[in-house]
């Protein structure tokens, strides 16, 4: 019961976006008397774009989004599930998609043919997901740079989706407004993740006053904080350490006694 209660908000959040997208496409296409096969292709393709967009939104680690998912640990779990599911659905979309009713397919420099751009997006996305599944081989900083490359399959997917759609998404309609809104949200989330998050999210500063090397992989740290920093068992924290002898990487700590031994001295209580 607790598990269901914990996952209720994430299910409503993700399911609400996907169901809203499906409903908007179904209502628009059914009123246009579009055949079932092109309709299913359009709904599946747009749902894949929603999956991309949700992955970027979760990557922002925005306080409101984290609150919806309960904590960062649960958010990361959903992030992986959506990324993997979207990858699998790309294959399903490729097997059953039809180009019936699609006309005037453009061929843009660097992006190529809009119809073939879907396969390009699929191949890049699958490659990045496979690398992400090997995350244990990377330092967190490298893993973060890997995530930045997700913008490339997203751009190819948007190019493919908007220019091969049986609906003119460059016209003014409630469906085009919805699709452009999610596009801006996805791109905006990526820009925030890459350019803004690193500069605005580290509000708590402290001084590393003691370091004990327990082994090659584990440090015991004592940090004196400049202001109160609330921590709870199982909580995630991103910490940047600038000290000679320690790597200046963005380190993900899990405040859990069996995994990380960390002592924080609060200067203000």
C-alpha positions in Angstrom: 0.0 0.0 0.0 2.8 2.4 0.9 4.5 1.7 -2.5 1.3 2.5 -4.4 0.8 5.7 -2.4 4.4 6.7 -3.0 4.1 6.1 -6.8 0.6 7.7 -7.2 1.8 11.2 -7.9 4.5 10.1 -10.4 2.0 7.9 -12.2 -0.5 10.8 -12.4 2.3 13.1 -13.6 3.6 10.9 -16.3 0.3 9.3 -17.2 -1.4 12.7 -17.3 1.1 14.0 -19.9 0.9 10.9 -22.1 -2.9 10.5 -21.9 -3.5 14.2 -22.6 -1.3 13.9 -25.7 -3.1 10.8 -26.9 -6.5 12.4 -26.3 -5.6 15.6 -28.1 -4.3 13.7 -31.2 -7.3 11.4 -31.2 -9.8 14.2 -31.1 -8.1 16.2 -33.8 -7.6 13.3 -36.1 -11.0 11.7 -35.6 -12.6 15.1 -36.6 -10.4 15.1 -39.7 -11.6 11.6 -40.7 -8.1 10.2 -40.7 -7.8 6.4 -41.2 -6.9 4.2 -38.2 -3.3 3.3 -39.4 -2.0 6.8 -39.9 -3.8 7.9 -36.7 -2.0 5.2 -34.6 1.3 6.2 -36.3 0.8 9.8 -35.3 -0.2 9.0 -31.7 2.7 6.6 -31.2 5.2 9.1 -32.7 3.9 12.0 -30.6 4.0 9.8 -27.5 7.7 9.1 -28.2 8.3 12.9 -28.3 6.5 13.2 -24.9 8.8 10.5 -23.5 11.9 12.5 -24.6 10.4 15.6 -23.1 9.6 14.0 -19.8 13.2 12.6 -19.6 14.6 16.2 -20.0 12.1 17.6 -17.4 13.1 15.0 -14.9 16.8 15.8 -15.6 16.3 19.4 -14.3 15.8 18.0 -10.7 13.5 21.0 -10.2 12.1 21.2 -6.7 8.5 20.9 -7.8 9.3 17.9 -9.9 11.3 16.2 -7.1 8.4 16.9 -4.7 6.0 15.1 -7.2 8.3 12.1 -7.3 8.9 12.1 -3.5 12.7 12.2 -3.6 15.7 12.1 -6.1 16.1 8.4 -5.8 12.5 7.7 -7.0 12.9 10.4 -9.7 16.0 8.7 -11.0 14.2 5.4 -11.1 11.4 6.9 -13.2 14.0 8.6 -15.4 15.6 5.3 -16.2 12.2 3.5 -16.7 10.9 6.2 -19.1 14.2 6.3 -21.1 14.3 2.5 -21.5 10.6 2.3 -22.3 10.9 5.1 -24.9 13.7 3.3 -26.5 11.7 0.0 -26.8 8.7 1.9 -28.2 10.9 3.4 -30.9 11.2 -0.1 -32.3 7.5 -0.6 -32.1 6.9 2.7 -33.9 9.4 1.7 -36.6 7.7 -1.6 -37.2 4.1 -0.3 -37.6 4.6 3.3 -38.7 3.2 4.3 -42.1 4.0 7.3 -44.3 0.5 7.3 -45.9 -0.8 10.9 -46.3 2.6 12.4 -45.7 3.6 14.9 -48.5 6.4 17.3 -49.3 9.0 15.7 -47.0 12.0 18.1 -46.7 15.7 17.4 -46.9 17.6 19.7 -44.6 21.4 20.1 -44.5 22.9 18.2 -41.6 19.5 16.8 -40.5 19.0 14.9 -43.8 15.6 13.6 -45.1 12.9 14.1 -42.5 11.5 10.6 -43.0 14.9 9.0 -42.4 15.6 11.3 -39.4 13.5 9.0 -37.2 16.0 6.2 -37.7 18.9 8.5 -37.0 17.2 9.6 -33.7 16.6 6.0 -32.8 20.2 4.9 -33.4 21.7 7.8 -31.4 19.2 7.4 -28.6 19.8 3.6 -28.3 23.6 4.2 -28.3 23.3 6.7 -25.5 21.0 4.6 -23.4 23.3 1.6 -23.7 26.2 3.8 -22.5 24.1 5.1 -19.7 23.3 1.5 -18.6 27.1 1.1 -18.2 27.1 4.0 -15.7 29.3 2.2 -13.2 32.2 2.4 -15.6 32.0 6.3 -15.6 32.7 8.9 -13.1 29.6 11.0 -12.4 31.0 14.0 -14.3 31.4 11.9 -17.4 27.9 10.5 -16.9 26.6 14.0 -16.8 28.3 14.9 -20.1 26.8 11.8 -21.7 23.3 13.0 -20.8 24.0 16.3 -22.5 24.3 14.4 -25.8 20.6 13.4 -25.6 19.7 16.7 -27.2 20.9 15.3 -30.6 18.4 12.4 -30.9 15.7 14.8 -29.6 16.4 17.3 -32.3 16.3 14.6 -35.0 13.1 13.2 -33.5 11.5 16.6 -33.5 12.5 17.2 -37.1 11.1 13.8 -38.1 7.9 14.3 -36.1 7.0 17.8 -37.1 7.9 17.5 -40.8 6.4 14.0 -41.5 3.2 14.6 -39.5 -0.1 14.2 -41.3 -1.2 17.3 -39.4 0.3 20.7 -40.2 1.9 21.5 -36.9 3.0 24.9 -38.2 -0.6 26.0 -38.4 -2.6 27.5 -35.5 -4.6 24.8 -33.8 -4.9 23.4 -30.2 -2.9 20.4 -31.3 0.0 22.5 -32.8 0.0 24.7 -29.6 0.3 21.6 -27.5 3.1 20.2 -29.5 5.1 23.5 -29.6 4.5 23.9 -25.9 6.0 20.5 -25.1 8.9 21.2 -27.6 9.7 24.4 -25.8 9.4 22.6 -22.4 11.8 19.9 -23.6 14.4 22.3 -25.1 14.0 24.7 -22.1 14.6 21.8 -19.7 17.8 20.9 -21.5 19.1 24.5 -21.5 18.4 24.7 -17.8 20.1 21.4 -17.1 23.2 22.4 -19.1 23.6 26.1 -18.5 21.7 27.1 -15.4 21.5 24.2 -12.9 25.2 24.2 -12.1 25.2 27.9 -11.3 22.1 28.2 -9.3 21.5 24.9 -7.4 24.5 24.9 -5.1 23.4 27.3 -2.4 24.9 25.7 0.6 28.7 26.2 1.1 31.0 24.7 3.6 34.7 24.1 4.5 36.3 20.7 4.2 38.1 20.5 7.6 39.2 16.9 7.6 39.7 14.1 5.1 40.5 10.4 5.9 41.2 8.0 3.1 39.7 4.7 4.1 40.6 3.0 0.8 41.0 3.8 -2.9 37.2 4.4 -3.3 36.0 5.7 0.0 36.8 9.0 1.8 35.7 10.0 5.2 34.9 13.7 5.2 34.2 16.3 7.8 32.6 19.4 6.5 31.7 22.6 8.4 28.7 24.3 6.8 28.3 28.0 6.5 24.6 27.7 7.2 22.2 25.0 8.3 21.9 22.1 5.8 19.0 19.7 6.6 19.9 16.0 5.9 18.0 12.8 6.4 19.0 9.1 6.0 18.7 8.0 2.4 18.8 11.6 1.1 20.8 12.4 -2.0 23.1 15.4 -2.3 25.3 16.8 -5.0 28.5 18.1 -3.6 31.3 19.9 -5.4 34.7 19.6 -3.6 37.5 22.1 -4.3 40.6 20.9 -2.4 44.1 19.8 -3.4 44.2 16.0 -3.4 40.6 15.5 -4.2 39.1 15.4 -7.7 37.1 18.5 -8.5 34.1 16.5 -9.7 30.5 16.8 -9.0 30.0 13.9 -6.5 26.7 12.2 -5.7 26.5 11.3 -2.0 23.8 9.1 -0.5 23.4 9.9 3.2 23.0 6.4 4.4 25.3 4.9 7.1 26.2 1.8 5.2 27.2 3.6 2.0 28.8 6.9 3.0 30.4 8.1 6.2 30.1 11.8 6.2 30.2 14.2 9.2 28.7 17.7 8.8 29.2 20.4 11.4 26.3 22.9 11.3 27.6 26.4 12.1 24.0 27.6 12.4 21.2 25.5 14.0 
